[in-house]
Amino acid sequence: MQTIPSFEKDHDTLRKGLYARTDANGITTFDLRFKTPNAGDYISPKALHSIEHLLATVLRNGKHKNEIVYFGPMGCRTGFYLLTVRLSYNEVLALLRESIPAALAMDSVPGSARKECGNYLEHDLAGAKKELAAYLAVLEAL
Ligand SMILES: [Zn+2]
């Protein structure tokens, strides 16, 4: 089997930030890197899960909802993948800079009722907001 592109990236030099790769199918995969890889600091499973619910809800209700293909967590718990079509790097950067404050303004985790989620007790809104605020600062510095 071939090594997939995300494993070819050198995780020893990867820093917090926003990275993009566009494939031949026209889908752009954004790497929302919240944490420095292998540095001992990871997003907790509860916060990771809540960020997935919060940002997916905001992105899929936002002005670019028709360009959002997927949003979800990395298994390594250092960030998230956002798959888009027809959006430039700068458009996604601007989108995240306005979507994260919208997520920070929510007072509950969307879709976290038992009928709506596969592990509805595994949420941490406060922890999610702490990670989102820290990542927003990373984006503001780009
Ligand atoms: Zn869920």
Backbone and ligand atoms as CSV (ligand in chain L), in Angstrom:
chain,resi,resn,atom,element,x,y,z
A,1,MET,N,N,0.823,-1.193,0.000
A,1,MET,CA,C,0.000,0.000,0.000
A,1,MET,C,C,0.867,1.257,0.000
A,2,GLN,N,N,0.357,2.307,-0.620
A,2,GLN,CA,C,1.082,3.572,-0.617
A,2,GLN,C,C,0.826,4.322,0.685
A,3,THR,N,N,1.822,5.068,1.111
A,3,THR,CA,C,1.636,5.944,2.264
A,3,THR,C,C,0.736,7.096,1.846
A,4,ILE,N,N,-0.297,7.360,2.640
A,4,ILE,CA,C,-1.215,8.437,2.267
A,4,ILE,C,C,-0.588,9.794,2.594
A,5,PRO,N,N,-1.000,10.854,1.867
A,5,PRO,CA,C,-0.334,12.160,2.006
A,5,PRO,C,C,-0.223,12.672,3.436
A,6,SER,N,N,-1.248,12.444,4.269
A,6,SER,CA,C,-1.180,13.013,5.627
A,6,SER,C,C,-0.103,12.342,6.486
A,7,PHE,N,N,0.317,11.125,6.092
A,7,PHE,CA,C,1.396,10.473,6.842
A,7,PHE,C,C,2.765,10.881,6.303
A,8,GLU,N,N,2.790,11.431,5.091
A,8,GLU,CA,C,4.068,11.857,4.513
A,8,GLU,C,C,4.527,13.200,5.079
A,9,LYS,N,N,3.577,13.923,5.666
A,9,LYS,CA,C,3.909,15.188,6.298
A,9,LYS,C,C,4.833,14.911,7.487
A,10,ASP,N,N,5.870,15.720,7.628
A,10,ASP,CA,C,6.800,15.524,8.742
A,10,ASP,C,C,6.196,16.113,10.020
A,11,HIS,N,N,5.701,15.239,10.891
A,11,HIS,CA,C,5.040,15.713,12.108
A,11,HIS,C,C,6.013,16.266,13.144
A,12,ASP,N,N,7.342,16.083,12.904
A,12,ASP,CA,C,8.315,16.677,13.832
A,12,ASP,C,C,8.509,18.163,13.565
A,13,THR,N,N,8.145,18.609,12.370
A,13,THR,CA,C,8.314,20.035,12.073
A,13,THR,C,C,6.970,20.763,12.005
A,14,LEU,N,N,5.886,20.002,12.116
A,14,LEU,CA,C,4.551,20.591,12.019
A,14,LEU,C,C,4.232,21.393,13.283
A,15,ARG,N,N,3.730,22.606,13.093
A,15,ARG,CA,C,3.382,23.469,14.222
A,15,ARG,C,C,1.889,23.750,14.217
A,16,LYS,N,N,1.416,24.374,15.298
A,16,LYS,CA,C,0.018,24.807,15.355
A,16,LYS,C,C,-0.251,25.743,14.186
A,17,GLY,N,N,-1.444,25.629,13.584
A,17,GLY,CA,C,-1.742,26.518,12.469
A,17,GLY,C,C,-2.846,25.965,11.595
A,18,LEU,N,N,-2.874,26.446,10.361
A,18,LEU,CA,C,-3.882,26.032,9.384
A,18,LEU,C,C,-3.163,25.685,8.083
A,19,TYR,N,N,-3.359,24.454,7.627
A,19,TYR,CA,C,-2.660,23.963,6.436
A,19,TYR,C,C,-3.681,23.430,5.440
A,20,ALA,N,N,-3.353,23.510,4.160
A,20,ALA,CA,C,-4.302,23.075,3.132
A,20,ALA,C,C,-3.614,22.245,2.058
A,21,ARG,N,N,-4.365,21.263,1.566
A,21,ARG,CA,C,-3.899,20.456,0.431
A,21,ARG,C,C,-5.101,20.210,-0.458
A,22,THR,N,N,-4.979,20.524,-1.756
A,22,THR,CA,C,-6.084,20.263,-2.682
A,22,THR,C,C,-5.752,19.048,-3.524
A,23,ASP,N,N,-6.680,18.092,-3.565
A,23,ASP,CA,C,-6.488,16.870,-4.338
A,23,ASP,C,C,-7.080,17.015,-5.735
A,24,ALA,N,N,-6.749,16.052,-6.576
A,24,ALA,CA,C,-7.199,16.095,-7.971
A,24,ALA,C,C,-8.719,16.086,-8.093
A,25,ASN,N,N,-9.411,15.586,-7.075
A,25,ASN,CA,C,-10.887,15.556,-7.117
A,25,ASN,C,C,-11.503,16.914,-6.789
A,26,GLY,N,N,-10.662,17.925,-6.508
A,26,GLY,CA,C,-11.171,19.269,-6.246
A,26,GLY,C,C,-11.488,19.539,-4.792
A,27,ILE,N,N,-11.357,18.521,-3.961
A,27,ILE,CA,C,-11.624,18.711,-2.530
A,27,ILE,C,C,-10.346,19.194,-1.844
A,28,THR,N,N,-10.490,20.257,-1.057
A,28,THR,CA,C,-9.360,20.754,-0.279
A,28,THR,C,C,-9.494,20.281,1.156
A,29,THR,N,N,-8.444,19.677,1.664
A,29,THR,CA,C,-8.402,19.219,3.046
A,29,THR,C,C,-7.619,20.236,3.865
A,30,PHE,N,N,-8.303,20.866,4.804
A,30,PHE,CA,C,-7.640,21.786,5.723
A,30,PHE,C,C,-7.286,21.043,6.998
A,31,ASP,N,N,-6.050,21.238,7.440
A,31,ASP,CA,C,-5.532,20.675,8.676
A,31,ASP,C,C,-5.584,21.800,9.703
A,32,LEU,N,N,-6.549,21.715,10.614
A,32,LEU,CA,C,-6.666,22.698,11.686
A,32,LEU,C,C,-5.841,22.161,12.848
A,33,ARG,N,N,-4.596,22.565,12.912
A,33,ARG,CA,C,-3.709,21.969,13.905
A,33,ARG,C,C,-3.742,22.798,15.180
A,34,PHE,N,N,-4.451,22.268,16.167
A,34,PHE,CA,C,-4.612,22.959,17.452
A,34,PHE,C,C,-3.382,22.789,18.343
A,35,LYS,N,N,-2.721,21.634,18.196
A,35,LYS,CA,C,-1.630,21.274,19.118
A,35,LYS,C,C,-0.383,20.904,18.338
A,36,THR,N,N,0.774,21.156,18.904
A,36,THR,CA,C,2.025,20.688,18.318
A,36,THR,C,C,2.068,19.165,18.449
A,37,PRO,N,N,2.314,18.453,17.338
A,37,PRO,CA,C,2.324,16.983,17.407
A,37,PRO,C,C,3.359,16.429,18.391
A,38,ASN,N,N,2.989,15.392,19.063
A,38,ASN,CA,C,3.892,14.640,19.942
A,38,ASN,C,C,4.578,15.499,20.996
A,39,ALA,N,N,3.872,16.500,21.478
A,39,ALA,CA,C,4.456,17.399,22.480
A,39,ALA,C,C,3.866,17.162,23.863
A,40,GLY,N,N,3.063,16.110,24.008
A,40,GLY,CA,C,2.548,15.760,25.329
A,40,GLY,C,C,1.274,16.474,25.730
A,41,ASP,N,N,0.794,17.364,24.881
A,41,ASP,CA,C,-0.424,18.136,25.185
A,41,ASP,C,C,-1.447,17.849,24.092
A,42,TYR,N,N,-2.556,17.196,24.471
A,42,TYR,CA,C,-3.563,16.790,23.489
A,42,TYR,C,C,-4.931,17.309,23.910
A,43,ILE,N,N,-5.832,17.429,22.953
A,43,ILE,CA,C,-7.203,17.828,23.265
A,43,ILE,C,C,-7.860,16.634,23.964
A,44,SER,N,N,-8.555,16.870,25.064
A,44,SER,CA,C,-9.197,15.757,25.774
A,44,SER,C,C,-10.289,15.155,24.874
A,45,PRO,N,N,-10.571,13.859,25.028
A,45,PRO,CA,C,-11.630,13.260,24.194
A,45,PRO,C,C,-12.971,13.985,24.311
A,46,LYS,N,N,-13.309,14.446,25.510
A,46,LYS,CA,C,-14.583,15.158,25.689
A,46,LYS,C,C,-14.590,16.497,24.958
A,47,ALA,N,N,-13.525,17.265,25.096
A,47,ALA,CA,C,-13.458,18.564,24.413
A,47,ALA,C,C,-13.430,18.368,22.902
A,48,LEU,N,N,-12.679,17.348,22.454
A,48,LEU,CA,C,-12.592,17.045,21.020
A,48,LEU,C,C,-13.981,16.791,20.444
A,49,HIS,N,N,-14.745,15.982,21.164
A,49,HIS,CA,C,-16.091,15.620,20.730
A,49,HIS,C,C,-17.000,16.847,20.705
A,50,SER,N,N,-16.910,17.691,21.723
A,50,SER,CA,C,-17.764,18.882,21.766
A,50,SER,C,C,-17.384,19.888,20.687
A,51,ILE,N,N,-16.098,20.044,20.411
A,51,ILE,CA,C,-15.668,20.944,19.329
A,51,ILE,C,C,-16.226,20.449,18.000
A,52,GLU,N,N,-16.220,19.129,17.813
A,52,GLU,CA,C,-16.792,18.573,16.579
A,52,GLU,C,C,-18.248,19.020,16.430
A,53,HIS,N,N,-19.038,18.878,17.483
A,53,HIS,CA,C,-20.450,19.272,17.416
A,53,HIS,C,C,-20.606,20.773,17.205
A,54,LEU,N,N,-19.842,21.567,17.947
A,54,LEU,CA,C,-19.974,23.029,17.892
A,54,LEU,C,C,-19.597,23.575,16.520
A,55,LEU,N,N,-18.389,23.240,16.057
A,55,LEU,CA,C,-17.934,23.836,14.798
A,55,LEU,C,C,-18.664,23.262,13.590
A,56,ALA,N,N,-19.002,21.973,13.638
A,56,ALA,CA,C,-19.774,21.402,12.522
A,56,ALA,C,C,-21.101,22.144,12.384
A,57,THR,N,N,-21.733,22.438,13.510
A,57,THR,CA,C,-23.020,23.149,13.487
A,57,THR,C,C,-22.867,24.549,12.922
A,58,VAL,N,N,-21.855,25.265,13.389
A,58,VAL,CA,C,-21.656,26.640,12.910
A,58,VAL,C,C,-21.286,26.644,11.427
A,59,LEU,N,N,-20.364,25.773,11.028
A,59,LEU,CA,C,-19.910,25.754,9.632
A,59,LEU,C,C,-21.041,25.356,8.680
A,60,ARG,N,N,-21.871,24.406,9.121
A,60,ARG,CA,C,-22.939,23.921,8.238
A,60,ARG,C,C,-24.165,24.833,8.233
A,61,ASN,N,N,-24.133,25.872,9.069
A,61,ASN,CA,C,-25.178,26.898,9.040
A,61,ASN,C,C,-24.658,28.217,8.479
A,62,GLY,N,N,-23.380,28.280,8.187
A,62,GLY,CA,C,-22.756,29.549,7.812
A,62,GLY,C,C,-22.883,29.872,6.332
A,63,LYS,N,N,-22.248,30.978,5.953
A,63,LYS,CA,C,-22.383,31.475,4.582
A,63,LYS,C,C,-21.753,30.536,3.558
A,64,HIS,N,N,-20.831,29.692,4.002
A,64,HIS,CA,C,-20.195,28.748,3.069
A,64,HIS,C,C,-20.686,27.317,3.283
A,65,LYS,N,N,-21.905,27.158,3.802
A,65,LYS,CA,C,-22.392,25.806,4.125
A,65,LYS,C,C,-22.403,24.875,2.912
A,66,ASN,N,N,-22.596,25.415,1.728
A,66,ASN,CA,C,-22.630,24.567,0.531
A,66,ASN,C,C,-21.235,24.168,0.046
A,67,GLU,N,N,-20.213,24.760,0.652
A,67,GLU,CA,C,-18.837,24.412,0.286
A,67,GLU,C,C,-18.181,23.505,1.331
A,68,ILE,N,N,-18.915,23.196,2.407
A,68,ILE,CA,C,-18.373,22.338,3.464
A,68,ILE,C,C,-18.701,20.878,3.131
A,69,VAL,N,N,-17.663,20.061,3.012
A,69,VAL,CA,C,-17.857,18.633,2.720
A,69,VAL,C,C,-17.869,17.822,4.015
A,70,TYR,N,N,-16.961,18.164,4.924
A,70,TYR,CA,C,-16.812,17.370,6.151
A,70,TYR,C,C,-16.036,18.163,7.182
A,71,PHE,N,N,-16.362,17.969,8.441
A,71,PHE,CA,C,-15.549,18.486,9.541
A,71,PHE,C,C,-15.492,17.426,10.623
A,72,GLY,N,N,-14.317,17.089,11.076
A,72,GLY,CA,C,-14.217,16.072,12.118
A,72,GLY,C,C,-12.842,16.031,12.752
A,73,PRO,N,N,-12.750,15.329,13.882
A,73,PRO,CA,C,-11.514,15.302,14.667
A,73,PRO,C,C,-10.450,14.352,14.134
A,74,MET,N,N,-9.198,14.699,14.398
A,74,MET,CA,C,-8.087,13.778,14.140
A,74,MET,C,C,-8.014,12.778,15.296
A,75,GLY,N,N,-7.759,11.540,14.958
A,75,GLY,CA,C,-7.640,10.507,15.991
A,75,GLY,C,C,-6.511,10.772,16.970
A,76,CYS,N,N,-5.482,11.492,16.544
A,76,CYS,CA,C,-4.343,11.801,17.425
A,76,CYS,C,C,-4.676,12.903,18.424
A,77,ARG,N,N,-5.851,13.523,18.273
A,77,ARG,CA,C,-6.339,14.582,19.170
A,77,ARG,C,C,-5.457,15.824,19.185
A,78,THR,N,N,-4.804,16.115,18.038
A,78,THR,CA,C,-4.056,17.372,17.944
A,78,THR,C,C,-4.753,18.376,17.032
A,79,GLY,N,N,-5.906,17.995,16.476
A,79,GLY,CA,C,-6.607,18.952,15.623
A,79,GLY,C,C,-7.777,18.333,14.903
A,80,PHE,N,N,-8.189,19.000,13.819
A,80,PHE,CA,C,-9.393,18.618,13.080
A,80,PHE,C,C,-9.132,18.710,11.583
A,81,TYR,N,N,-9.930,17.987,10.829
A,81,TYR,CA,C,-9.918,18.115,9.378
A,81,TYR,C,C,-11.189,18.805,8.924
A,82,LEU,N,N,-11.019,19.753,8.029
A,82,LEU,CA,C,-12.145,20.429,7.391
A,82,LEU,C,C,-11.981,20.238,5.888
A,83,LEU,N,N,-12.927,19.558,5.277
A,83,LEU,CA,C,-12.882,19.326,3.827
A,83,LEU,C,C,-13.860,20.273,3.148
A,84,THR,N,N,-13.353,20.966,2.131
A,84,THR,CA,C,-14.157,21.981,1.446
A,84,THR,C,C,-14.007,21.856,-0.068
A,85,VAL,N,N,-14.926,22.505,-0.762
A,85,VAL,CA,C,-14.784,22.708,-2.208
A,85,VAL,C,C,-14.961,24.201,-2.503
A,86,ARG,N,N,-14.301,24.662,-3.540
A,86,ARG,CA,C,-14.464,26.032,-4.058
A,86,ARG,C,C,-14.108,27.124,-3.058
A,87,LEU,N,N,-13.304,26.845,-2.055
A,87,LEU,CA,C,-12.903,27.882,-1.107
A,87,LEU,C,C,-11.386,28.002,-1.073
A,88,SER,N,N,-10.891,29.240,-1.094
A,88,SER,CA,C,-9.452,29.471,-1.009
A,88,SER,C,C,-8.986,29.380,0.445
A,89,TYR,N,N,-7.681,29.331,0.603
A,89,TYR,CA,C,-7.097,29.324,1.950
A,89,TYR,C,C,-7.580,30.548,2.737
A,90,ASN,N,N,-7.513,31.723,2.105
A,90,ASN,CA,C,-7.896,32.949,2.825
A,90,ASN,C,C,-9.380,32.984,3.165
A,91,GLU,N,N,-10.213,32.409,2.301
A,91,GLU,CA,C,-11.643,32.344,2.616
A,91,GLU,C,C,-11.890,31.444,3.824
A,92,VAL,N,N,-11.183,30.326,3.897
A,92,VAL,CA,C,-11.367,29.418,5.031
A,92,VAL,C,C,-10.789,30.028,6.311
A,93,LEU,N,N,-9.661,30.709,6.189
A,93,LEU,CA,C,-9.094,31.392,7.358
A,93,LEU,C,C,-10.104,32.412,7.901
A,94,ALA,N,N,-10.688,33.204,7.013
A,94,ALA,CA,C,-11.697,34.195,7.435
A,94,ALA,C,C,-12.922,33.503,8.013
A,95,LEU,N,N,-13.333,32.398,7.389
A,95,LEU,CA,C,-14.490,31.645,7.869
A,95,LEU,C,C,-14.265,31.136,9.294
A,96,LEU,N,N,-13.080,30.599,9.554
A,96,LEU,CA,C,-12.785,30.083,10.894
A,96,LEU,C,C,-12.680,31.213,11.913
A,97,ARG,N,N,-12.119,32.346,11.479
A,97,ARG,CA,C,-11.992,33.484,12.398
A,97,ARG,C,C,-13.357,34.026,12.806
A,98,GLU,N,N,-14.396,33.792,12.002
A,98,GLU,CA,C,-15.729,34.238,12.429
A,98,GLU,C,C,-16.569,33.087,12.999
A,99,SER,N,N,-16.254,31.851,12.619
A,99,SER,CA,C,-17.027,30.705,13.109
A,99,SER,C,C,-16.661,30.346,14.552
A,100,ILE,N,N,-15.400,30.468,14.899
A,100,ILE,CA,C,-14.990,30.111,16.266
A,100,ILE,C,C,-15.643,31.034,17.300
A,101,PRO,N,N,-15.652,32.360,17.093
A,101,PRO,CA,C,-16.402,33.194,18.050
A,101,PRO,C,C,-17.881,32.818,18.138
A,102,ALA,N,N,-18.478,32.409,17.030
A,102,ALA,CA,C,-19.886,31.979,17.068
A,102,ALA,C,C,-20.034,30.713,17.919
A,103,ALA,N,N,-19.076,29.802,17.812
A,103,ALA,CA,C,-19.102,28.596,18.648
A,103,ALA,C,C,-18.881,28.957,20.122
A,104,LEU,N,N,-17.992,29.918,20.362
A,104,LEU,CA,C,-17.709,30.342,21.741
A,104,LEU,C,C,-18.927,30.983,22.398
A,105,ALA,N,N,-19.844,31.512,21.584
A,105,ALA,CA,C,-21.042,32.174,22.113
A,105,ALA,C,C,-22.156,31.186,22.466
A,106,MET,N,N,-22.000,29.922,22.098
A,106,MET,CA,C,-23.056,28.933,22.380
A,106,MET,C,C,-23.035,28.544,23.852
A,107,ASP,N,N,-24.215,28.354,24.420
A,107,ASP,CA,C,-24.267,27.996,25.838
A,107,ASP,C,C,-24.617,26.530,26.073
A,108,SER,N,N,-24.676,25.766,24.986
A,108,SER,CA,C,-24.814,24.312,25.120
A,108,SER,C,C,-24.203,23.674,23.878
A,109,VAL,N,N,-23.926,22.373,23.974
A,109,VAL,CA,C,-23.354,21.653,22.836
A,109,VAL,C,C,-24.499,21.188,21.937
A,110,PRO,N,N,-24.556,21.646,20.679
A,110,PRO,CA,C,-25.643,21.206,19.799
A,110,PRO,C,C,-25.577,19.704,19.543
A,111,GLY,N,N,-26.735,19.094,19.432
A,111,GLY,CA,C,-26.784,17.672,19.075
A,111,GLY,C,C,-26.272,16.751,20.155
A,112,SER,N,N,-26.329,17.181,21.411
A,112,SER,CA,C,-25.761,16.341,22.471
A,112,SER,C,C,-26.831,15.632,23.310
A,113,ALA,N,N,-28.045,15.536,22.778
A,113,ALA,CA,C,-29.058,14.713,23.437
A,113,ALA,C,C,-28.811,13.248,23.069
A,114,ARG,N,N,-29.294,12.371,23.903
A,114,ARG,CA,C,-29.069,10.939,23.700
A,114,ARG,C,C,-29.467,10.468,22.299
A,115,LYS,N,N,-30.604,10.957,21.792
A,115,LYS,CA,C,-31.076,10.527,20.472
A,115,LYS,C,C,-30.218,11.068,19.330
A,116,GLU,N,N,-29.407,12.110,19.616
A,116,GLU,CA,C,-28.682,12.812,18.554
A,116,GLU,C,C,-27.211,12.421,18.429
A,117,CYS,N,N,-26.684,11.672,19.371
A,117,CYS,CA,C,-25.233,11.488,19.460
A,117,CYS,C,C,-24.904,10.078,19.925
A,118,GLY,N,N,-23.791,9.539,19.436
A,118,GLY,CA,C,-23.402,8.173,19.758
A,118,GLY,C,C,-22.747,8.001,21.119
A,119,ASN,N,N,-22.402,9.105,21.773
A,119,ASN,CA,C,-21.778,9.039,23.100
A,119,ASN,C,C,-22.101,10.346,23.808
A,120,TYR,N,N,-23.401,10.518,24.069
A,120,TYR,CA,C,-23.910,11.839,24.457
A,120,TYR,C,C,-23.401,12.333,25.799
A,121,LEU,N,N,-22.898,11.442,26.652
A,121,LEU,CA,C,-22.366,11.883,27.947
A,121,LEU,C,C,-20.921,12.369,27.831
A,122,GLU,N,N,-20.258,12.069,26.702
A,122,GLU,CA,C,-18.853,12.447,26.546
A,122,GLU,C,C,-18.740,13.831,25.899
A,123,HIS,N,N,-19.067,14.846,26.676
A,123,HIS,CA,C,-18.950,16.227,26.208
A,123,HIS,C,C,-18.374,17.109,27.301
A,124,ASP,N,N,-17.710,18.176,26.875
A,124,ASP,CA,C,-17.133,19.146,27.805
A,124,ASP,C,C,-17.145,20.512,27.118
A,125,LEU,N,N,-18.238,21.258,27.340
A,125,LEU,CA,C,-18.383,22.562,26.681
A,125,LEU,C,C,-17.296,23.540,27.119
A,126,ALA,N,N,-17.030,23.600,28.424
A,126,ALA,CA,C,-16.008,24.537,28.918
A,126,ALA,C,C,-14.633,24.185,28.363
A,127,GLY,N,N,-14.319,22.890,28.338
A,127,GLY,CA,C,-13.034,22.456,27.796
A,127,GLY,C,C,-12.923,22.754,26.307
A,128,ALA,N,N,-14.027,22.565,25.593
A,128,ALA,CA,C,-14.050,22.855,24.159
A,128,ALA,C,C,-13.802,24.334,23.911
A,129,LYS,N,N,-14.439,25.174,24.698
A,129,LYS,CA,C,-14.268,26.625,24.523
A,129,LYS,C,C,-12.837,27.068,24.808
A,130,LYS,N,N,-12.222,26.448,25.800
A,130,LYS,CA,C,-10.832,26.780,26.129
A,130,LYS,C,C,-9.917,26.470,24.936
A,131,GLU,N,N,-10.119,25.290,24.324
A,131,GLU,CA,C,-9.298,24.901,23.171
A,131,GLU,C,C,-9.596,25.786,21.961
A,132,LEU,N,N,-10.868,26.101,21.750
A,132,LEU,CA,C,-11.247,26.950,20.612
A,132,LEU,C,C,-10.665,28.350,20.757
A,133,ALA,N,N,-10.701,28.898,21.968
A,133,ALA,CA,C,-10.153,30.239,22.189
A,133,ALA,C,C,-8.650,30.249,21.928
A,134,ALA,N,N,-7.976,29.196,22.347
A,134,ALA,CA,C,-6.532,29.116,22.123
A,134,ALA,C,C,-6.228,29.004,20.626
A,135,TYR,N,N,-7.044,28.230,19.912
A,135,TYR,CA,C,-6.812,28.082,18.473
A,135,TYR,C,C,-7.153,29.371,17.728
A,136,LEU,N,N,-8.158,30.097,18.180
A,136,LEU,CA,C,-8.488,31.381,17.557
A,136,LEU,C,C,-7.289,32.337,17.653
A,137,ALA,N,N,-6.610,32.317,18.783
A,137,ALA,CA,C,-5.418,33.159,18.938
A,137,ALA,C,C,-4.336,32.750,17.938
A,138,VAL,N,N,-4.207,31.437,17.697
A,138,VAL,CA,C,-3.248,30.945,16.688
A,138,VAL,C,C,-3.622,31.497,15.314
A,139,LEU,N,N,-4.909,31.434,14.987
A,139,LEU,CA,C,-5.381,31.911,13.663
A,139,LEU,C,C,-5.211,33.420,13.545
A,140,GLU,N,N,-5.450,34.141,14.618
A,140,GLU,CA,C,-5.335,35.607,14.552
A,140,GLU,C,C,-3.892,36.033,14.313
A,141,ALA,N,N,-2.955,35.167,14.718
A,141,ALA,CA,C,-1.525,35.498,14.563
A,141,ALA,C,C,-0.986,35.110,13.180
A,142,LEU,N,N,-1.792,34.423,12.370
A,142,LEU,CA,C,-1.304,33.998,11.038
A,142,LEU,C,C,-1.243,35.187,10.081
L,1,ZN,ZN,ZN,-21.545,13.170,19.176
